[in-house]
Amino acid sequence: MCLKDINQPTRVAVGVIMREEHICISLRPKHVHKGGLWEFPGGKISEGESVAAALTRELSEELGIEVVVTRPLIQVPWDYPEKSVYLEVLLVTEFNGEPLGKEGQEVRWVSLNDLSNYQFPEANKPIIDALSI
C-alpha cells in the first residue's frame, strides 16, 4: 500500500437522475458502508477516469441506463469516522433506458419534496440541500 492512499478520500461520481419533478434513488446493499440507506446512484472513480466517464460506467452497470446529458451540481468532501469521501455530483437530465436495480437493489422515483422522507448517508445532505435551492 502506498502511503498516499491512507489519507486520500475515495472519489465518487454521483448522479442525480431527474425526470420532470422526480429523482431516481436506490437502496444501498446492507453489506456496504452505510448499507440500508438510500442514495443517489454512482460509484468510485477509477485512476485516470473523468467524473462523467465514471458516472456513465456506473449508471450503466447499476441501473442499465445510458447517460446522455449531465451538468455539474455540487462537490462534497465528507469525513466519516471510518473513511473520507469526495463526492463529485452531476445532474443527469437526459438518459436512455429505464433505471432498474441490476444488482438487486431497490430503485424508486421520488419527488423532490419527498426526499426528506428517506434516510440517506450524512454526506448526501449537501446534495439534497443543493436540490432544494
ROTIDO-69491 format. One record per residue (C-alpha): residue number from 1; residue in one letter; chain; x, y, z. Coordinates in pm, whole numbers, plus 32768, in hexadecimal, padded with zeros to 4 digits. Each point is the difference from the previous one (the first is absolute). Layout:
N
palum keke nufi x y z
NUM A A X Y Z
...
***
This chain:
133
palum keke nufi x y z
1 M A 8000 8000 8000
2 C A 807D 815A 7FAA
3 L A 8013 80FA 811B
4 K A 7F36 80FB 7F35
5 D A 7EDA 7F0B 7FEE
6 I A 7FCD 8005 8179
7 N A 7F88 8167 8017
8 Q A 7F69 802F 7EA8
9 P A 7E84 801A 7FF9
10 T A 7F48 7F0F 7F1E
11 R A 7F8F 80C0 7ECB
12 V A 7E9B 7FAA 7FA5
13 A A 7F34 8065 7ECE
14 V A 7E96 8036 8069
15 G A 7ED8 802D 7F17
16 V A 7EC5 80BF 8054
17 I A 7F25 7F6C 7EF1
18 M A 7ED7 80E0 7FB7
19 R A 7EC4 7FCB 7F3A
20 E A 7F0D 8121 8014
21 E A 7FD0 8040 8176
22 H A 807E 7EAB 8070
23 I A 8156 7F7C 8067
24 C A 807A 7E99 7FED
25 I A 808C 7F74 8146
26 S A 8075 7EA2 805A
27 L A 802A 7F38 813F
28 R A 8167 7FB2 8067
29 P A 8044 7E8C 803A
30 K A 800E 7FA5 8172
31 H A 8169 7F7A 7FE9
32 V A 80A0 8149 7F89
33 H A 805D 8142 80B5
34 K A 7EBD 80AE 8069
35 G A 7F3C 7ED2 7F87
36 G A 7E86 8008 801D
37 L A 7FF2 8177 7FB9
38 W A 7F86 80A3 7EC0
39 E A 80F5 80A4 7F11
40 F A 8025 80B7 7EBC
41 P A 809B 7EF3 7F1F
42 G A 816B 8003 7F96
43 G A 814C 7F6D 8065
44 K A 8175 801E 8027
45 I A 80CB 80BE 7EFE
46 S A 8121 7F30 7F7B
47 E A 8160 808C 7FE0
48 G A 8013 80D7 7EC5
49 E A 7E86 7FF5 7FC6
50 S A 7F32 813E 7FDA
51 V A 7ED2 803B 80DE
52 A A 7F14 7FED 7ED4
53 A A 809D 7EBC 7F83
54 A A 7FEF 7F62 815B
55 L A 7E95 8064 802B
56 T A 7FA3 7F81 7EA5
57 R A 80A8 7EB1 804C
58 E A 7F68 7FDF 815B
59 L A 7E9D 8058 7F96
60 S A 8014 7F09 7EE1
61 E A 807A 7EEC 80EB
62 E A 7F13 804F 8122
63 L A 7EC4 8078 7F52
64 G A 801F 7FA0 7E92
65 I A 7FDC 8163 7F7E
66 E A 80D0 80C2 7F06
67 V A 8059 815F 8073
68 V A 7FCD 8107 7EF0
69 V A 8010 8157 80A7
70 T A 8095 8069 814F
71 R A 8069 813E 80AC
72 P A 80C2 8038 8142
73 L A 7F2B 8031 8135
74 I A 80E1 7FFE 8134
75 Q A 8140 7F6E 8092
76 V A 7FEE 7F77 8161
77 P A 8133 7FAE 80D0
78 W A 7F8F 7F32 812D
79 D A 80B5 7F59 8120
80 Y A 7F5C 7ED8 80A7
81 P A 80B3 7F6E 812F
82 E A 8060 7ECB 7F35
83 K A 8049 80A0 7EAC
84 S A 8005 813F 7F34
85 V A 7F47 8033 7EB8
86 Y A 8002 810E 7EF8
87 L A 7EB5 7FFD 7F46
88 E A 8000 8099 7EA6
89 V A 7E8F 8029 7FB3
90 L A 7F72 8026 7EA2
91 L A 7E99 804B 7FA8
92 V A 7F8D 7F05 7EF8
93 T A 7EF3 80AA 7F31
94 E A 7FF6 7F19 7ED1
95 F A 8030 7E89 7FF0
96 N A 7F91 7ED4 7F37
97 G A 7F57 7ED3 809D
98 E A 7F3C 7FD0 8140
99 P A 80C3 7FE5 8148
100 L A 7FE5 7EAC 80A3
101 G A 80C7 7F5C 8115
102 K A 80F0 7F24 7F38
103 E A 80B5 7FA2 8143
104 G A 7EBD 7FA6 80B6
105 Q A 7FDB 8155 80A7
106 E A 7EB0 80AB 8024
107 V A 7FD7 8131 7F20
108 R A 7EF7 810E 802A
109 W A 7F96 8141 7F56
110 V A 7FAC 8100 810D
111 S A 7F99 816A 7FF2
112 L A 80F5 8105 807B
113 N A 7F13 8053 811F
114 D A 7FFD 7E92 806F
115 L A 817C 7FD9 801D
116 S A 7FEC 8062 8170
117 N A 7F30 7EC5 803F
118 Y A 812B 7F21 7FAA
119 Q A 8139 7FBE 80CC
120 F A 8144 8052 7F45
121 P A 816D 7FF0 806A
122 E A 806A 8144 80AA
123 A A 80DA 8067 7ED7
124 N A 7EC5 8012 7F28
125 K A 7F62 811C 80CC
126 P A 80BC 8111 7F3F
127 I A 7F81 7F65 7EBC
128 I A 7E98 800A 807A
129 D A 8035 8166 8075
130 A A 808C 805F 7EA8
131 L A 7ECC 7F6B 7F5A
132 S A 7F17 80C3 80E4
133 I A 8088 8156 7F9A
***
